[in-house]
């Protein structure tokens, strides 16, 4: 307790009132037990005691605690409740003071927590990465006459045409701009089209390349940013009504790195509001393969725009599945990097210890070409770390140990596509290894997401501006942010400890294998690997038929999903999980799978 606070206790009106009361009542007024010797507030060296701060907040009673027990599922005796209520306002004064005053302190948005999650926990031996980056050799593929064929070409091919000056960045940018104008009304995947900015960047790229200053495989390549990456002078809205007029003054670290690579920013792409699902202030982003359903989220725009050939590649983000799910739904390739590899400086924070930024593209190699440009630490992100990225496009997959969970392959959400992928792995010369993990309550780790996200958007919640979001259903952020105010701090710490235990278990699994093959939307693995920080690669592997539209949202009987008289054919993907900071092996295996599957060349028929 500070001296000023000691003085407050001595000189406060409560103290003055107590002096005029009988001894027993005076003791109670001062927070003392009758007959107990009061603490001498003026004696030098007297220690501070908990629960002796000036009272803050409304009165609480034993009945208040009895009701609160239902929220956190603990049980107290009547005496326990009475004692807790007796000094609650004094014991918790410091907690409330930060938020409600009298010395209320606003925490700036850029301030991250003091604790930082490090996926390389003690005991984990990271694979030594050589300094090696070998992309696939260029082919002599002629430039197609069709704009559609050019638009759908992978970055690996587009970059060769641009480097050889068979295609200019301006030509490619104009192709994508025409496609955006034509097709976005069906998809609702664009928040801001940066036409003038893109054409200026494209012309600059063409001039540099003509002068012999070729920066690399992203030079002159048009891309789209999920609208949580800051772009100087260009709106960055988070897909949310309260931020739709937000215009940052600086570029995010990833934006700047892509600028430095010569890439051309053509659009800010839609995202589920505040990074949840696929509904934003402009509506719902739709799946190019099945326009009756959303594209999934929260990287909804990157998934839809990439699948429909409106951008060459996109940057998405993931906290709990927001790269994996739209990549699956839209049939694109999403690479979620190891936590800490890509800096999040200048990107919207949802959850400090879970958020990750990564590329979404139409081929596996494209994703690592982008990752190579955006990797590396930045002082604005305390969790970003130095790391090597080793990749050899010619290495193949033969000899790699591929782990899989036998029981999972027999259950939903696994499909014949997932099971076929195991057979493909055998044909590629991979060694299949059966693995298992304990039957633990992995979903309890979501408490970390709920608590951190609610802290990130505390002011939006308490000011009721969160009520402006279009989605107000029980499973949307507004309700979750409000509910999370009542989570137990003790449970948060226990979840954090459990997180370390899960990371240790994953380290044990990866002692036996080089990578894992899992059903993409297997909930346990989505939760586990987002919390442990392991990288993942989601890629199209085949096709399934669906008789009903799919949704990220909880079922709503009042608004049933569209059903189809004849099942619809849609893409389906698999997910590979890699060792920490070993995205190179992930992509090498993914390229081998991609060539064997032979399905990536097909595009949404209406686009």
ZAMARGU-4260 file (C-alpha; in steps of 0.2 Angstrom, whole numbers, plus 5000, padded with zeros to 4 digits):
<rodrens>
0) 5000/5000/5000 | 5007/5017/4996 | 5009/5031/5009 | 4995/5041/5000 | 4983/5026/5002
5) 4988/5024/5021 | 4984/5042/5023 | 4968/5040/5014 | 4963/5026/5027 | 4968/5038/5041
10) 4960/5054/5035 | 4945/5048/5025 | 4928/5053/5030 | 4925/5034/5035 | 4939/5037/5048
15) 4931/5053/5054 | 4915/5044/5056 | 4922/5030/5065 | 4930/5042/5078 | 4912/5047/5083
20) 4905/5030/5085 | 4906/5017/5099 | 4921/5006/5099 | 4913/4991/5092 | 4904/5000/5078
25) 4920/5011/5075 | 4930/4995/5072 | 4917/4988/5060 | 4917/5004/5050 | 4935/5003/5049
30) 4935/4986/5042 | 4941/4978/5059 | 4935/4963/5068 | 4928/4970/5085 | 4940/4968/5099
35) 4955/4967/5086 | 4969/4979/5088 | 4968/4991/5073 | 4983/4992/5062 | 4994/5007/5066
40) 4994/5016/5049 | 5008/5028/5055 | 5021/5016/5063 | 5037/5015/5052 | 5040/4998/5044
45) 5022/4992/5046 | 5018/4980/5032 | 5004/4982/5019 | 4989/4970/5022 | 4978/4964/5008
50) 4960/4970/5009 | 4964/4987/5017 | 4962/4998/5001 | 4948/5011/5000 | 4932/5002/4995
55) 4928/5003/4977 | 4912/4998/4968 | 4894/4993/4973 | 4891/4983/4989 | 4890/4964/4987
60) 4882/4951/4998 | 4884/4933/5002 | 4869/4930/4990 | 4880/4939/4976 | 4893/4925/4978
65) 4880/4911/4979 | 4874/4917/4962 | 4891/4919/4955 | 4896/4901/4960 | 4885/4895/4946
70) 4896/4904/4933 | 4912/4897/4938 | 4906/4880/4946 | 4914/4881/4963 | 4905/4879/4980
75) 4908/4889/4995 | 4900/4888/5013 | 4889/4901/5020 | 4903/4907/5031 | 4915/4908/5016
80) 4903/4918/5006 | 4900/4930/5021 | 4919/4933/5023 | 4922/4935/5005 | 4908/4948/5004
85) 4914/4957/5019 | 4929/4964/5011 | 4927/4962/4993 | 4926/4980/4989 | 4942/4983/4998
90) 4952/4967/4992 | 4948/4970/4974 | 4949/4989/4974 | 4966/4989/4964 | 4958/4978/4951
95) 4944/4990/4948 | 4954/5005/4949 | 4963/5002/4933 | 4947/5001/4923 | 4935/5012/4932
100) 4945/5024/4942 | 4949/5035/4951 | 4966/5032/4943 | 4958/5024/4927 | 4972/5020/4914
105) 4969/5017/4896 | 4980/5004/4888 | 4985/5008/4870 | 4980/4995/4857 | 4998/4992/4853
110) 5002/4986/4870 | 5005/4968/4872 | 5004/4957/4888 | 5020/4955/4898 | 5020/4936/4895
115) 5024/4929/4878 | 5020/4912/4872 | 5036/4903/4865 | 5031/4888/4855 | 5049/4881/4857
120) 5046/4876/4875 | 5061/4869/4885 | 5065/4851/4880 | 5060/4853/4862 | 5075/4852/4849
125) 5071/4862/4834 | 5077/4854/4817 | 5093/4863/4811 | 5088/4873/4796 | 5102/4875/4782
130) 5102/4892/4773 | 5094/4885/4758 | 5079/4891/4747 | 5077/4883/4730 | 5061/4886/4720
135) 5055/4875/4706 | 5064/4878/4689 | 5055/4889/4676 | 5046/4881/4662 | 5044/4887/4644
140) 5025/4888/4646 | 5019/4901/4633 | 5008/4915/4639 | 4990/4910/4636 | 4979/4921/4625
145) 4965/4920/4638 | 4964/4932/4652 | 4956/4919/4662 | 4970/4907/4660 | 4982/4921/4665
150) 4972/4926/4680 | 4972/4908/4687 | 4990/4904/4684 | 5000/4902/4700 | 5012/4915/4707
155) 5026/4903/4702 | 5022/4904/4684 | 5016/4922/4684 | 5033/4927/4691 | 5042/4918/4677
160) 5032/4927/4663 | 5035/4944/4672 | 5053/4941/4674 | 5055/4936/4656 | 5045/4951/4651
165) 5031/4941/4642 | 5019/4949/4654 | 5019/4966/4662 | 5013/4969/4680 | 5001/4983/4673
170) 4993/4970/4661 | 4991/4958/4675 | 4984/4971/4687 | 4972/4977/4674 | 4966/4959/4671
175) 4962/4957/4690 | 4954/4974/4691 | 4942/4969/4677 | 4938/4952/4685 | 4935/4961/4702
180) 4923/4973/4694 | 4914/4958/4685 | 4913/4945/4699 | 4914/4954/4716 | 4895/4958/4715
185) 4892/4939/4717 | 4905/4936/4730 | 4906/4952/4742 | 4924/4948/4745 | 4931/4966/4742
190) 4930/4980/4755 | 4942/4992/4747 | 4948/4990/4729 | 4964/5000/4728 | 4964/5003/4709
195) 4974/5019/4708 | 4987/5013/4720 | 4989/4996/4712 | 4991/5004/4694 | 5004/5016/4701
200) 5013/5001/4710 | 5012/4991/4694 | 5019/5004/4683 | 5033/5006/4695 | 5037/4988/4695
205) 5037/4987/4676 | 5049/5002/4675 | 5061/4993/4687 | 5060/4977/4678 | 5063/4985/4662
210) 5079/4993/4669 | 5085/4976/4675 | 5081/4978/4693 | 5071/4962/4696 | 5067/4960/4715
215) 5061/4942/4715 | 5046/4931/4712 | 5033/4943/4720 | 5039/4958/4709 | 5024/4965/4700
220) 5012/4952/4707 | 4995/4958/4712 | 4989/4953/4730 | 4975/4956/4742 | 4976/4959/4761
225) 4963/4953/4773 | 4957/4969/4780 | 4966/4968/4796 | 4983/4973/4789 | 4986/4991/4791
230) 4989/5000/4774 | 4995/5018/4775 | 4982/5030/4769 | 4970/5016/4764 | 4955/5011/4775
235) 4958/4996/4786 | 4941/4991/4794 | 4942/4975/4802 | 4926/4971/4793 | 4917/4979/4808
240) 4905/4993/4808 | 4914/5003/4822 | 4930/5004/4811 | 4923/5006/4794 | 4931/5023/4793
245) 4947/5019/4800 | 4962/5025/4790 | 4980/5020/4797 | 4995/5031/4794 | 5008/5017/4793
250) 5009/5000/4785 | 5009/4984/4794 | 5026/4975/4794 | 5019/4962/4782 | 5012/4975/4770
255) 5029/4984/4770 | 5038/4968/4767 | 5027/4964/4752 | 5029/4982/4746 | 5048/4980/4747
260) 5047/4963/4737 | 5038/4973/4723 | 5021/4965/4725 | 5006/4976/4720 | 4992/4979/4733
265) 4976/4978/4723 | 4962/4976/4736 | 4958/4975/4755 | 4948/4959/4756 | 4933/4955/4767
270) 4934/4947/4784 | 4921/4941/4796 | 4919/4956/4808 | 4934/4957/4821 | 4940/4940/4813
275) 4925/4929/4816 | 4917/4919/4802 | 4912/4926/4785 | 4899/4940/4789 | 4905/4958/4788
280) 4897/4975/4788 | 4895/4974/4769 | 4886/4957/4770 | 4892/4939/4769 | 4906/4933/4758
285) 4901/4919/4747 | 4910/4903/4741 | 4914/4903/4722 | 4911/4885/4721 | 4894/4886/4729
290) 4886/4903/4729 | 4872/4897/4741 | 4885/4896/4756 | 4897/4908/4764 | 4916/4906/4760
295) 4920/4902/4778 | 4930/4913/4789 | 4937/4923/4795 | 4949/4925/4780 | 4933/4925/4770
300) 4939/4937/4757 | 4956/4930/4754 | 4948/4912/4752 | 4935/4918/4739 | 4945/4931/4730
305) 4960/4918/4728 | 4948/4904/4722 | 4939/4915/4710 | 4955/4922/4702 | 4953/4940/4707
310) 4970/4941/4715 | 4986/4931/4713 | 4988/4928/4731 | 4982/4934/4748 | 4987/4936/4766
315) 4975/4929/4779 | 4976/4927/4797 | 4972/4913/4809 | 4968/4912/4828 | 4958/4896/4828
320) 4955/4890/4810 | 4953/4906/4800 | 4966/4901/4786 | 4962/4882/4787 | 4943/4883/4785
325) 4941/4895/4771 | 4955/4886/4762 | 4945/4870/4764 | 4929/4878/4758 | 4936/4888/4744
330) 4948/4875/4737 | 4964/4885/4739 | 4980/4882/4748 | 4983/4890/4765 | 5000/4890/4774
335) 4998/4894/4793 | 5016/4898/4799 | 5024/4894/4815 | 5018/4906/4829 | 5032/4919/4829
340) 5039/4917/4812 | 5029/4932/4804 | 5027/4948/4813 | 5010/4955/4817 | 5015/4973/4819
345) 5001/4984/4812 | 4989/4970/4811 | 4973/4969/4821 | 4975/4960/4838 | 4962/4947/4842
350) 4973/4936/4853 | 4991/4940/4857 | 4996/4923/4860 | 4987/4914/4846 | 4986/4926/4831
355) 4996/4921/4815 | 4997/4929/4798 | 5000/4918/4782 | 4998/4916/4764 | 4983/4909/4754
360) 4986/4905/4736 | 4981/4893/4722 | 4997/4882/4723 | 5008/4875/4736 | 5024/4883/4730
365) 5016/4900/4730 | 5013/4900/4748 | 5032/4898/4753 | 5037/4911/4740 | 5026/4923/4749
370) 5031/4916/4767 | 5049/4919/4762 | 5046/4938/4759 | 5036/4941/4775 | 5046/4930/4788
375) 5057/4937/4801 | 5056/4947/4817 | 5050/4965/4819 | 5052/4976/4835 | 5034/4980/4835
380) 5029/4962/4839 | 5036/4955/4855 | 5032/4937/4850 | 5041/4938/4833 | 5058/4928/4833
385) 5073/4926/4821 | 5071/4910/4811 | 5077/4901/4796 | 5067/4896/4781 | 5074/4881/4772
390) 5066/4875/4756 | 5070/4864/4741 | 5057/4862/4728 | 5066/4847/4721 | 5067/4837/4737
395) 5051/4828/4736 | 5043/4818/4750 | 5051/4801/4749 | 5057/4794/4766 | 5047/4807/4776
400) 5039/4800/4791 | 5020/4804/4790 | 5010/4802/4806 | 4991/4799/4806 | 4978/4795/4819
405) 4969/4779/4814 | 4953/4782/4823 | 4951/4799/4816 | 4952/4793/4799 | 4937/4782/4802
410) 4926/4796/4809 | 4918/4812/4804 | 4925/4824/4798 | 4937/4813/4789 | 4931/4808/4771
415) 4936/4796/4757 | 4947/4811/4751 | 4957/4810/4768 | 4959/4791/4767 | 4964/4792/4749
420) 4978/4804/4754 | 4986/4791/4765 | 4987/4779/4750 | 4994/4793/4740 | 5007/4795/4753
425) 5012/4777/4752 | 5014/4778/4733 | 5025/4794/4736 | 5037/4783/4746 | 5032/4791/4763
430) 5033/4780/4779 | 5016/4780/4787 | 5017/4780/4806 | 5002/4778/4818 | 5001/4791/4832
435) 4990/4795/4846 | 4987/4808/4859 | 4978/4807/4876 | 4959/4810/4877 | 4961/4827/4886
440) 4948/4841/4886 | 4957/4851/4873 | 4943/4863/4870 | 4946/4870/4887 | 4961/4879/4879
445) 4948/4891/4871 | 4947/4900/4887 | 4963/4908/4882 | 4956/4914/4866 | 4940/4921/4875
450) 4949/4930/4888 | 4962/4938/4877 | 4950/4943/4863 | 4939/4951/4876 | 4953/4960/4883
455) 4958/4966/4866 | 4941/4973/4863 | 4936/4978/4881 | 4933/4996/4877 | 4922/4991/4862
460) 4912/4980/4873 | 4910/4991/4888 | 4905/5006/4877 | 4892/4995/4868 | 4899/4999/4851
465) 4901/4980/4849 | 4882/4980/4847 | 4884/4989/4830 | 4891/4972/4823 | 4879/4964/4810
470) 4880/4947/4818 | 4872/4947/4835 | 4868/4928/4837 | 4874/4919/4853 | 4890/4912/4845
475) 4895/4929/4838 | 4909/4940/4847 | 4897/4952/4855 | 4890/4939/4867 | 4906/4930/4869
480) 4915/4946/4874 | 4901/4950/4887 | 4901/4932/4894 | 4920/4932/4895 | 4920/4946/4908
485) 4914/4932/4920 | 4928/4920/4917 | 4939/4915/4932 | 4957/4921/4932 | 4962/4905/4941
490) 4954/4895/4927 | 4964/4905/4914 | 4980/4901/4923 | 4976/4883/4924 | 4972/4883/4905
495) 4989/4891/4902 | 4997/4878/4912 | 4987/4865/4902 | 4993/4873/4886 | 5011/4869/4891
500) 5007/4851/4895 | 4999/4849/4877 | 5014/4857/4869 | 5025/4844/4878 | 5013/4830/4871
505) 5015/4837/4854 | 5034/4837/4856 | 5033/4819/4860 | 5023/4815/4844 | 5035/4824/4833
510) 5049/4814/4840 | 5042/4800/4830 | 5037/4809/4814 | 5042/4823/4802 | 5024/4829/4799
515) 5006/4824/4802 | 4991/4821/4790 | 4974/4826/4799 | 4956/4829/4793 | 4957/4848/4791
520) 4942/4852/4802 | 4946/4840/4816 | 4942/4851/4831 | 4955/4844/4843 | 4969/4847/4831
525) 4964/4865/4826 | 4963/4869/4844 | 4979/4860/4849 | 4990/4867/4835 | 4984/4885/4836
530) 4989/4884/4854 | 5005/4875/4852 | 5010/4886/4837 | 5014/4872/4825 | 5013/4876/4806
535) 5000/4869/4795 | 4997/4867/4776 | 4979/4865/4770 | 4977/4860/4751 | 4964/4854/4739
540) 4965/4835/4738 | 4949/4830/4729 | 4930/4832/4729 | 4915/4828/4739 | 4896/4830/4737
545) 4885/4840/4748 | 4866/4840/4750 | 4866/4856/4761 | 4875/4872/4762 | 4888/4873/4775
550) 4890/4887/4788 | 4902/4893/4802 | 4888/4898/4812 | 4878/4887/4825 | 4862/4880/4818
555) 4847/4892/4818 | 4830/4884/4816 | 4822/4900/4810 | 4835/4902/4796 | 4838/4884/4789
560) 4852/4882/4777 | 4848/4879/4758 | 4846/4861/4753 | 4849/4854/4736 | 4839/4841/4726
565) 4854/4835/4718 | 4871/4835/4728 | 4883/4848/4723 | 4901/4844/4719 | 4914/4854/4729
570) 4932/4854/4733 | 4939/4845/4749 | 4956/4847/4756 | 4968/4839/4768 | 4979/4847/4781
575) 4997/4843/4785 | 5005/4848/4802 | 5023/4852/4802 | 5037/4853/4815 | 5040/4870/4823
580) 5049/4882/4810 | 5050/4868/4797 | 5038/4875/4784 | 5050/4870/4771 | 5047/4851/4774
585) 5028/4854/4774 | 5028/4863/4757 | 5040/4850/4750 | 5028/4836/4755 | 5013/4847/4749
590) 5020/4849/4732 | 5022/4830/4730 | 5004/4828/4735 | 4998/4842/4724 | 5006/4834/4709
595) 4999/4816/4713 | 4981/4823/4717 | 4981/4832/4700 | 4965/4842/4705 | 4972/4860/4707
600) 4970/4865/4689 | 4951/4865/4690 | 4943/4882/4694 | 4925/4887/4700 | 4914/4885/4684
605) 4905/4902/4686 | 4921/4912/4687
</rodrens>
